[in-house]
Each structure stands twice: as C-alpha cells, then as structure tokens.
Amino acid sequence: MIITFKKGENKQLTDHFNSSEFECPCKKCDEQKVDEKLIEKLDEVREKYGKAVRVNSGYRCPAHNKAIGGKENSSHMSGLAADIAPVLTTLDELDNLYDICYNVFDNIGDGRLKGFVHVDVREKKPTGKRLWMY
C-alpha cells in the first residue's frame, strides 16, 4: 500500500522513520509517497543494524528524477525505493548494512563505492534476487 503525504508534513511512519526522510528534494512537487512495505523492511534493517540509518534518496518526482539522471522507470518515482547509508559512512559500516539489506530485501543495488545501498520493494524476479552495482 502506498502512503501519500504532503511535503513538510512530518508524519511518523515507524519507530525509526519519519515522512520527511523520504521527501523529494526538489522545490516543485508537494505530493509525496512511500510504500508501506518499504518502510516496514527499512525498519527491520534498522533494528538488525542497531544504529541510525540515513535515507539519502527516497521519493523522487519525475522531474527531479530526470534532472539527476535517474532511470526512466525508477522505483523511486513510485515510492518503492530508497538509497540508504549509515550515519557514520565507513567501508565496514557500509559492508555491514549491505549484508543486512541483502537478507531483508529482494532488490538491492550495491552503491557502496559511492557511499550507499539501494533497496526497493518491486516484485521479486521469478529467478530470484535482483542485484546490481553502481
């Protein structure tokens, strides 16, 4: 189920995540969205990780996604994806976070060399996990 909210609403979504963390950073859009399953899985990651996790990129409106060179069919535009990182971004912390995400999510983009992990809740491929590198 997609949760919609207005930019600046500051709605507590789970124990660890607030709607403001998933807002599109552009100054043009007002309607925001995030998938409930994504938030639940991110909360599970946060519990297992045991430390704060920063959302680098959550929802992206189509205009912002295009402006930053995002994929034309990016899951971010549907509220199904997030790029996350440890607050203290070291290689060991990123490796630990990636390993936890690998066990929680079916779709994982390895952006550790760029300081983040992409996770999304698109439908799982019949052949298994979707894994890719940035």
N, C-alpha and C positions, 0 to 999 in steps of 0.2 A: 504494500500500500504506500502510495506517495503522500508525504506530508507537505503541505504548502504553507508558506508563511510570508510575511512582508519583511523587507529589508529593515533592520533595526528593531525587530520585534523582541529579541532576546528571550526566546522561548526555551525553557529547559527541556531537552529531549530525552536524556537519560541521566543517570547519576554523574556521568563524566563529560557529557557533551551538550552544548548549547547551540541553538539555531544560528547564532551569529558566526560560529566557526565554519559554517557551510555556505555562507553568503557569497554570491558573485561579487568580485572586487570592482567591477565597473561601476560607473556613476549613473548609468542609464536605466537599468532594469529595477523593478520593485518586487515583482512576484518571484519568490524563491521556492526551491523544492529539494527534498531529500527523501530517499526511500527508507521506510521503517526497518526493513531487513538489513540495510547497510549500517544503520545506526546501532542496531542490536549486535551485529557482528563486530563493529568497531568497539562497542562497549566490552564485548568478550575479549577482544585483543587487549584492551586497556587493563582489564582485570588480570589477565595472564602476564602481561608485561610488567605490571606493578608500579609503573611510573607514568607521568603525564605524556600524552601524545599530542603533537601539534598537527592540525589539518592545514596543509599548505594550499590545497585547492579542493573545494567541494563542488557546489553547483556552479555552472558557467552558463550564462545566457548565450544563445547562438552568436550574437555579435561579438561578445568578449572571446568566446572560443575561437572564432575566426581570426580575431585581432592578434591572438597569441600563437596562432599556427596550430591549434588543436585539430584533431581528426574530424572530418566532416560529420561522422556519426558517433562522436564521442559520448560515452556513457555519462560524462559529467553534465551534459545538457539535459539529461533525463533525471538527474538526481540519484543516479545509480552508482556513482564512483567518487572516490576521494584519493588524493595524494597525501600521505601522512609521513611524519618524521618524529623521531624522539626529540624532546626539548633540547637535550644535550646531544648534538649530532656528531657522534664519533663512529668510526667504522664498526667497532664492537657493538655499539648500541644499535646501529642500523642492521647489522647481521642478526642480532637477537630479535629485533622487531620483525624483520623479514621472515625468519623461521616461524615465529608465532603466526604471522599473517598467512604463511603457506599452509599451515594446519587448519586455519579457520575459513579461508576464502578459496573459491574455485578459480577465480580470475585474478592473477597477480602480475603486475608489471614491475620488473626489477630496475629501479632507478637509483640503486644505492650509490653508484658512481656520481650521481647528481644530487645525492642527499635526501632521497625519498623512496617510499614504497607506494605503488599504485595498487588499490584494491577496488573491486567492483562486484556487484551482485547480478550482473547479466546472467541469463540462463546458462547453465553449465553445458559444455560441448558433450555430445554423446560419447566422444572418445576420451573424455577426462578433462583435466585442468587446462586452462588457458594460461600459458606462461610466456612472457616476452621481456625483452631488455630495452632500456632507453639509452 
